[in-house]
Amino acid sequence: MRAMRLVQTTTALAFAVLALPSLGQPGPVVQVDFSNPGLSPSHWTLVLHPDGSGHFRSERGKTSAATPQTAKSSGLDAPDQDLDVHLSAQFTGRVFQAARSGKWFKGDCESHRKVAFQGWKKLVYTGPEGQASCEFNYSADKETQQLGDSIVAVADTILEGARLEMLLQHDRLGLDKEMEYVAEAQADGRLQEIGAIRGVLARLADDPAVMERVRKRARALLEKTEQ
């Protein structure tokens, strides 16, 4: 009996020792900070981990829904967001692959060309390779620019989910036009990672109090998240 207890104790200690290196050593993480005072929200942050889990936080700033801006939806101003999110393995893998490619470690990825202001995007990677960052309005590196566009499209998706939540609570008739936009924007890439708002889409799909056209579009979008 004593021998068995000794073996159990030794085994437990071995597992504890193996676990020690991971304690206090967080895994790789990518943080994206976006700012554009001409938009609402004027600033948002997305923190992403390799397993697709993350956190999104937005601040509207001084711009209101009535302020002229490039409309991405019906113009409804989404409230400030502070929520956990989960993105697909495919998208997350693309982000971390780009971060580890070495381009961000060069520091300057801004093209310095005279192009329209799209908002500052600061990408920061922290991992076993070290820390790297890349800040740009427009990047001359095609992969970096496309990744920045995709991350902005993901943020727009999360914010669109907040707008749908507002309409579901306060203006169910307004859902028709908003869902028309969501379907079109998801199809052409303006909105990406639609699975990030799966929760509100599921509620819309199952709510008999909203228009059938809204429910149909919600079901179609949910099917795309399962592909």
C-alpha positions as a printed Julia matrix, in Angstrom:
227×3 Matrix{Float64}:
   0.0    0.0     0.0
   2.82   2.38    0.93
   4.56   1.56   -2.33
   1.41   2.36   -4.31
   0.99   5.71   -2.51
   4.64   6.51   -3.18
   4.17   5.82   -6.88
   1.03   8.02   -6.96
   2.81  10.83   -5.13
   5.84  10.6    -7.43
   3.6   10.66  -10.5
   1.69  13.7    -9.24
   4.95  15.52   -8.56
   6.2   14.68  -12.05
   3.1   16.19  -13.64
   3.43  19.26  -11.44
   7.06  19.72  -12.52
   6.1   19.37  -16.19
   3.42  22.02  -15.72
   5.74  24.54  -14.08
   7.25  26.01  -17.29
   3.82  27.07  -18.48
   2.9   28.86  -15.28
   3.19  32.63  -15.58
   4.14  32.32  -19.25
   1.16  33.32  -21.4
   1.03  31.97  -24.92
   1.47  34.0   -28.11
  -0.95  36.87  -28.55
  -1.76  39.39  -31.26
  -3.28  42.74  -30.41
  -4.74  45.06  -33.01
  -5.44  48.72  -32.27
  -7.46  50.73  -34.78
  -8.11  54.47  -34.67
  -9.91  56.86  -36.99
 -11.47  59.99  -35.44
 -13.78  60.34  -38.44
 -15.61  57.09  -37.71
 -17.77  55.75  -34.94
 -16.38  53.94  -33.1
 -13.24  56.02  -33.41
 -11.11  53.41  -31.65
 -11.24  49.69  -31.09
  -8.91  46.96  -29.86
  -8.92  43.26  -30.71
  -6.8   40.81  -28.7
  -6.47  37.37  -30.29
  -5.02  34.05  -29.08
  -3.92  31.07  -31.25
  -7.02  29.03  -30.34
  -9.28  31.72  -31.81
 -10.42  33.14  -28.48
 -10.1   36.86  -27.99
 -11.53  40.07  -26.64
 -12.93  43.09  -28.46
 -13.33  46.58  -27.02
 -14.57  49.69  -28.83
 -14.97  53.38  -28.01
 -17.25  55.64  -29.99
 -15.35  58.87  -29.3
 -16.9   62.19  -30.27
 -18.33  61.13  -33.64
 -22.08  60.57  -33.55
 -24.33  58.69  -35.91
 -25.37  62.01  -37.41
 -21.79  62.94  -38.32
 -21.02  62.51  -42.03
 -18.88  59.4   -42.5
 -18.39  56.49  -44.84
 -21.49  54.43  -44.19
 -20.85  50.71  -43.71
 -24.42  49.88  -42.77
 -27.64  51.74  -42.08
 -25.69  54.32  -40.07
 -26.96  53.11  -36.7
 -24.32  53.93  -34.09
 -23.31  50.81  -32.18
 -22.8   51.25  -28.43
 -19.36  50.76  -26.91
 -18.42  47.09  -26.86
 -16.39  45.12  -24.3
 -16.86  41.43  -24.98
 -15.16  38.08  -25.56
 -15.15  36.79  -29.13
 -14.15  33.62  -30.93
 -12.85  33.51  -34.5
 -12.28  30.59  -36.87
  -9.11  28.51  -36.88
  -8.5   29.48  -40.52
  -8.58  33.21  -39.87
  -6.64  32.97  -36.61
  -3.96  30.84  -38.28
  -3.59  33.44  -41.01
  -3.08  36.21  -38.45
  -0.42  34.34  -36.47
   1.35  33.1   -39.58
   1.66  36.69  -40.79
   2.88  37.81  -37.37
   5.6   35.14  -37.28
   6.72  35.67  -40.87
   9.19  38.33  -39.75
   7.68  41.28  -41.61
   6.32  42.86  -38.44
   9.77  42.67  -36.84
  11.03  45.2   -39.37
   9.04  47.86  -37.55
   7.92  50.17  -40.37
   5.24  48.74  -42.67
   3.65  52.06  -43.7
   3.92  52.8   -47.42
   4.19  56.6   -46.9
   2.25  56.99  -50.12
  -0.35  59.69  -50.68
  -3.47  57.58  -50.27
  -6.83  58.16  -48.64
  -6.8   57.89  -44.86
  -8.29  54.54  -43.87
  -7.45  54.59  -40.17
  -4.29  53.66  -38.27
  -3.88  49.94  -37.66
  -1.25  48.86  -35.15
  -0.57  45.11  -35.07
   1.45  43.84  -32.12
   2.68  40.26  -31.74
   4.08  38.91  -28.48
   5.41  35.37  -28.38
   8.45  33.15  -27.85
  10.15  34.77  -30.86
   9.94  38.14  -29.13
   7.73  41.16  -29.69
   7.04  42.76  -33.03
   4.78  45.58  -34.15
   3.61  47.07  -37.39
   1.62  50.31  -37.74
   0.14  51.62  -40.95
  -2.63  53.47  -42.7
  -1.73  51.79  -45.98
   1.0   49.17  -46.3
   3.06  48.61  -49.43
   3.26  44.94  -48.49
   0.24  43.31  -50.12
  -0.16  40.58  -47.49
  -0.01  43.06  -44.61
  -2.5   45.42  -46.26
  -4.92  42.58  -47.0
  -4.63  41.28  -43.45
  -5.35  44.77  -42.1
  -8.42  45.02  -44.32
  -9.63  41.62  -43.13
  -9.18  42.48  -39.46
 -11.15  45.7   -39.97
 -13.88  43.64  -41.67
 -13.96  41.33  -38.63
 -14.33  44.31  -36.3
 -17.14  45.62  -38.51
 -18.85  42.24  -38.16
 -18.65  42.4   -34.36
 -20.04  45.94  -34.39
 -22.78  44.88  -36.79
 -23.77  42.23  -34.26
 -24.2   45.01  -31.7
 -26.43  46.94  -34.11
 -28.58  43.89  -34.69
 -28.92  43.45  -30.92
 -30.14  47.05  -30.63
 -32.65  46.66  -33.43
 -33.92  43.37  -32.04
 -34.67  45.1   -28.75
 -35.91  48.48  -29.97
 -36.77  48.45  -33.69
 -37.67  45.06  -35.14
 -38.87  46.63  -38.4
 -35.4   48.1   -38.9
 -33.93  44.61  -38.95
 -35.05  44.06  -42.53
 -32.8   46.73  -44.02
 -29.93  45.93  -41.67
 -29.99  42.23  -42.47
 -30.07  43.02  -46.18
 -26.82  44.94  -45.66
 -25.29  42.13  -43.59
 -26.03  39.54  -46.27
 -24.58  41.72  -49.05
 -21.51  42.75  -47.04
 -20.76  39.16  -46.02
 -20.95  38.09  -49.65
 -18.52  40.75  -50.92
 -16.08  40.63  -47.99
 -16.91  43.87  -46.22
 -17.93  41.7   -43.27
 -15.8   38.67  -42.37
 -15.91  35.97  -39.71
 -19.7   36.09  -39.51
 -19.5   33.31  -36.93
 -18.41  35.95  -34.41
 -22.05  37.09  -34.23
 -23.59  33.63  -34.35
 -25.5   34.27  -31.12
 -27.63  37.15  -32.35
 -28.15  35.49  -35.73
 -29.49  32.4   -33.99
 -31.93  34.5   -31.97
 -33.12  36.24  -35.13
 -33.55  32.93  -36.93
 -35.73  31.55  -34.11
 -37.75  34.66  -33.26
 -41.32  34.48  -34.65
 -41.8   38.15  -33.82
 -39.45  39.32  -36.6
 -40.13  39.29  -40.33
 -39.77  35.96  -42.1
 -37.34  37.58  -44.55
 -35.09  38.52  -41.64
 -35.29  35.01  -40.22
 -34.47  33.51  -43.63
 -31.38  35.68  -44.05
 -30.25  34.86  -40.52
 -30.6   31.13  -41.21
 -28.63  31.47  -44.45
 -25.81  33.28  -42.66
 -25.76  30.68  -39.9
 -25.34  27.96  -42.52
 -22.26  29.75  -43.83
 -20.69  29.64  -40.38
 -20.93  25.85  -40.45
 -19.2   25.43  -43.82
